[in-house]
Amino acid sequence: MEWVEVSVRVVPEAAEAVSELLSRYAPQGVAIDLGEDEERPPHAPVTVRAYLSEEVAASGARRAIEEGLWHLSQIWDVIPEPTFRTIPDQDWTAGWKSRVPTIHLGRRVVIKPSWRAYAPSEGEIVLEMDPGLAFGTGLHPTTQLCVGAVEDFVAPGDRVLDLGTGTGILALVAARLEAGSILAVDTDENAVTAARENIRANDAQDAIELRHGSLEDVQGRYDLILANILAPVIETMAREGLAARLNPDGLLVASGILDEQVDEVTRVMSSNGLRVTERRSSDEWAALIAERARSES
């Protein structure tokens, strides 16, 4: 049987959406090809690839992919038209696996695929996560911002809440930094499945409790809350009592916020018991560090 390879070269922040679209037609998965350069810049373009059987491609999937990418290009004008090529029946996974490097995040976090050997330097935190959907595996600027914040703010014994955990990467970093307890939640069942697999692959089942849910399903107070989601969701959570889930001296790391949304998110936080103390930026994205306002303590 021959296969049809579809590939799209995009900026990292668009890779998640493109991957999700292609995965609808490629049940064997979507590959994120970072290239062979171990020193690649963090915001360098990546290639999203999927492999369709000829029957699936001929059944209308190709046209559906083209239409879906066109709609995405209205959001990200940097999404080009896809490239299609027919390849013979072979172990096509071997080709792209050989080009997937390790990814370095923050000061000492390393993400490596399961099939690649890696000798860590002293103090490095190595997580095993196979490429798939891009968000949460280190490609998106907001993930990079949040990993750096986790490195800065997690102290041994802390209670950590990871809202919108995605692939579980932030919870896993917190676990390696010896947080006392970690609750990771997500409203997306697929994300919960992916996080569960990553938690198991990194032997972190005892450190991380994983749930399907959101802020409304969480009780108690936490030393550090991570919310790498989207600005409107963060605003909604702020209005629904996010400040009440923080310990008096706790911190919130909120990301998934475009630079142009920072002022409004800050305003909503300030109106709901949170005080922004720091802003970190990467490309057009921002992460806000906040604490409970004194009146909320």
LUMTOR-193248 format. One line per field, with one value per residue (C-alpha): residue number from 1; x, y, z. Coordinates in Angstrom, 2 decimals. Layout:
<nodes>
n c(NUM|...)
u c(X|...)
v c(Y|...)
w c(Z|...)
</nodes>
This chain:
<nodes>
n c(1|2|3|4|5|6|7|8|9|10|11|12|13|14|15|16|17|18|19|20|21|22|23|24|25|26|27|28|29|30|31|32|33|34|35|36|37|38|39|40|41|42|43|44|45|46|47|48|49|50|51|52|53|54|55|56|57|58|59|60|61|62|63|64|65|66|67|68|69|70|71|72|73|74|75|76|77|78|79|80|81|82|83|84|85|86|87|88|89|90|91|92|93|94|95|96|97|98|99|100|101|102|103|104|105|106|107|108|109|110|111|112|113|114|115|116|117|118|119|120|121|122|123|124|125|126|127|128|129|130|131|132|133|134|135|136|137|138|139|140|141|142|143|144|145|146|147|148|149|150|151|152|153|154|155|156|157|158|159|160|161|162|163|164|165|166|167|168|169|170|171|172|173|174|175|176|177|178|179|180|181|182|183|184|185|186|187|188|189|190|191|192|193|194|195|196|197|198|199|200|201|202|203|204|205|206|207|208|209|210|211|212|213|214|215|216|217|218|219|220|221|222|223|224|225|226|227|228|229|230|231|232|233|234|235|236|237|238|239|240|241|242|243|244|245|246|247|248|249|250|251|252|253|254|255|256|257|258|259|260|261|262|263|264|265|266|267|268|269|270|271|272|273|274|275|276|277|278|279|280|281|282|283|284|285|286|287|288|289|290|291|292|293|294|295|296|297)
u c(0.00|1.20|0.81|0.15|2.35|0.95|3.35|2.96|5.80|4.60|5.73|5.66|2.62|0.51|1.72|-0.84|-3.82|-2.35|-1.57|-5.11|-6.53|-4.30|-4.88|-8.55|-7.49|-4.32|-5.23|-1.61|-0.65|0.96|4.72|6.29|9.59|11.91|14.80|18.26|19.77|20.25|20.86|17.73|16.32|13.24|10.95|12.25|9.58|8.69|7.19|3.97|3.58|0.78|0.44|-2.82|-3.64|-4.39|-7.98|-8.43|-6.74|-8.98|-12.14|-12.10|-9.60|-7.19|-9.79|-10.95|-7.36|-6.85|-10.08|-9.25|-5.80|-7.30|-9.54|-6.55|-4.66|-7.28|-5.97|-2.28|-1.44|1.88|0.28|1.20|-0.61|0.13|2.44|1.23|3.42|2.96|5.47|5.80|4.71|7.58|8.44|8.01|8.25|11.98|12.70|11.11|12.17|15.81|15.27|13.60|16.14|15.94|14.48|16.04|13.69|14.33|17.68|17.78|14.71|15.27|12.49|13.60|11.73|11.65|13.79|16.69|19.56|20.63|23.38|22.22|24.53|24.62|21.38|19.38|15.79|15.10|11.50|10.55|7.77|7.19|6.23|2.58|0.30|2.73|1.18|2.85|5.88|8.05|7.37|4.96|6.41|3.91|5.13|8.69|7.67|5.84|8.66|11.00|8.49|8.11|11.89|11.90|8.98|8.51|9.98|10.23|7.00|4.81|1.21|0.86|-2.26|-1.87|-5.02|-5.31|-2.43|-2.39|0.39|1.33|4.73|4.44|3.20|6.09|8.66|7.10|7.32|11.02|11.54|10.11|6.77|4.93|1.69|0.48|-3.06|-3.31|-6.69|-7.94|-11.38|-10.21|-10.39|-7.69|-5.37|-6.03|-5.18|-1.95|-1.00|-1.66|0.65|3.40|3.05|3.37|6.34|8.15|7.18|5.40|2.11|2.77|3.56|0.77|-2.97|-4.69|-8.36|-10.78|-12.15|-11.49|-11.30|-14.81|-13.73|-10.83|-10.90|-8.33|-5.47|-2.17|1.30|1.60|-1.12|-0.20|-2.71|-1.23|-4.53|-6.00|-6.72|-10.56|-10.40|-8.03|-10.39|-13.34|-11.42|-10.44|-14.11|-15.00|-12.67|-9.16|-7.69|-9.42|-7.45|-4.12|-2.44|-1.88|1.77|1.13|1.73|-0.22|1.52|-0.96|-0.03|-1.49|-1.93|-1.12|0.70|-2.37|-4.50|-2.25|-3.90|-7.39|-6.31|-4.48|-7.57|-9.81|-7.31|-7.07|-10.86|-10.98|-8.42|-5.19|-2.24|0.11|3.72|5.65|5.28|7.43|7.32|8.37|7.54|3.95|3.06|3.15|3.05|1.81|2.93|0.34|-0.32|-3.39|-4.24|-3.92|-7.66|-8.00|-5.55)
v c(0.00|3.49|6.45|10.13|12.36|15.80|18.36|21.95|24.18|26.59|28.70|26.75|28.53|27.40|23.79|22.68|23.75|22.26|19.00|18.75|19.26|16.66|14.13|13.92|12.17|10.39|7.83|6.67|10.08|13.34|13.95|17.25|17.48|19.95|19.37|18.07|21.14|20.53|24.26|25.36|28.72|28.21|30.02|28.46|26.98|23.31|20.87|19.09|15.81|13.28|10.07|9.09|5.91|6.44|5.43|8.06|10.72|9.89|9.91|13.67|14.02|15.98|18.59|18.75|19.32|22.08|23.78|23.42|24.93|27.79|28.61|28.44|30.81|33.44|33.30|32.72|34.30|32.45|29.05|28.05|25.63|21.98|19.78|16.32|13.52|9.81|7.51|3.72|1.37|1.47|2.23|5.97|6.56|5.78|8.78|11.47|9.89|10.28|14.04|14.70|16.27|16.90|20.25|22.44|24.64|27.10|26.72|22.96|21.17|18.78|17.10|13.99|11.44|7.90|6.46|8.90|8.45|11.49|11.96|14.74|17.34|17.80|19.31|18.83|17.64|15.16|14.39|11.73|12.96|11.81|14.40|14.61|17.56|20.44|22.40|21.52|19.77|22.86|24.35|27.07|30.28|30.16|26.70|28.00|30.97|28.72|26.19|29.03|30.24|26.75|26.54|29.90|29.45|25.80|24.99|21.50|20.58|23.11|22.37|22.97|23.24|22.92|24.19|23.11|20.68|19.65|17.10|17.46|19.04|21.74|19.26|16.95|19.72|20.61|16.95|16.80|19.94|18.06|19.79|18.18|17.51|18.32|18.37|18.55|19.11|19.59|19.80|17.98|14.19|13.82|16.03|13.97|10.82|12.35|13.65|10.26|8.58|11.13|10.90|7.12|7.34|9.54|7.43|10.36|8.67|9.04|12.75|13.94|13.54|13.89|14.78|15.66|19.04|22.72|25.31|24.56|20.99|22.09|22.63|23.92|26.38|26.10|27.61|27.81|27.80|27.32|28.37|28.11|28.40|31.39|34.95|34.66|31.48|33.10|36.07|33.74|31.83|35.10|36.06|32.59|32.75|31.88|34.09|31.99|28.93|30.65|30.56|34.08|33.97|31.87|32.78|32.43|31.95|32.78|32.47|31.90|35.68|37.77|41.05|42.98|41.16|41.84|45.09|43.61|40.40|42.52|44.66|41.61|40.07|43.31|43.48|39.95|39.82|39.28|41.65|41.26|41.55|40.61|40.23|37.94|38.01|35.88|36.90|38.19|36.13|36.98|35.26|37.16|36.43|37.41|37.14|37.54|41.13|41.96|42.30|38.72|37.23)
w c(0.00|-0.77|1.54|1.01|3.14|3.90|5.37|6.49|7.69|10.36|13.29|16.58|18.02|15.04|15.15|17.72|15.63|12.44|14.26|15.59|12.11|10.46|13.25|12.24|9.04|10.19|12.89|13.17|14.50|13.54|13.54|14.55|12.67|14.38|12.01|12.78|14.42|18.14|18.59|16.73|17.83|20.04|17.61|14.38|12.07|12.40|9.91|10.79|8.92|8.68|6.67|5.02|3.20|-0.47|0.16|2.87|0.74|-2.21|-0.09|0.32|3.15|0.98|0.13|3.76|4.93|2.38|3.45|7.14|6.67|4.70|7.67|10.03|7.74|8.55|12.12|11.34|8.01|8.09|7.36|3.80|1.55|2.38|0.37|-0.65|-1.95|-2.47|-0.78|-0.98|1.75|4.24|7.82|7.32|11.06|10.99|8.77|10.91|14.19|13.20|12.81|16.17|18.55|22.26|23.32|26.02|28.04|30.80|32.53|32.91|31.56|28.67|26.69|24.87|22.75|24.11|21.33|21.66|24.11|26.12|28.70|31.03|32.47|36.22|37.48|34.27|34.49|31.69|30.75|28.24|25.95|22.40|19.77|18.94|19.46|19.81|22.65|25.91|24.46|24.49|21.08|22.07|23.57|26.45|27.45|27.47|29.63|32.08|32.37|33.33|35.93|37.41|37.74|39.54|41.89|42.88|46.29|47.80|49.53|47.68|46.82|43.06|40.92|37.13|35.42|31.78|32.13|28.45|28.04|31.71|31.11|33.81|36.40|35.53|35.94|39.31|40.34|39.46|41.55|44.53|44.91|47.80|45.94|42.44|41.12|37.31|35.65|32.11|30.52|27.37|27.63|24.96|26.99|30.12|28.17|26.86|30.31|31.88|29.36|29.98|33.75|33.51|31.12|33.63|36.66|38.32|39.23|42.96|42.68|40.37|40.77|37.38|36.95|34.18|35.21|35.77|38.55|39.76|40.52|42.73|46.49|48.93|48.56|46.72|46.93|43.13|40.49|36.84|34.17|30.69|28.87|27.01|28.10|28.08|30.17|32.66|32.95|33.57|36.23|37.93|38.13|39.44|42.44|41.27|44.02|46.68|45.57|46.38|49.77|51.19|50.10|46.97|43.34|40.12|36.76|34.00|30.34|26.91|26.81|23.75|24.40|23.28|25.89|28.88|29.99|30.02|31.78|34.37|34.89|35.42|37.82|39.81|40.07|41.44|44.21|42.28|41.95|38.99|40.16|37.03|33.28|31.13|27.34|24.39|20.83|21.00|24.08|27.77|31.15|34.19|37.74|40.34|44.05|46.23|46.95|50.64|51.09|49.82|52.32)
</nodes>
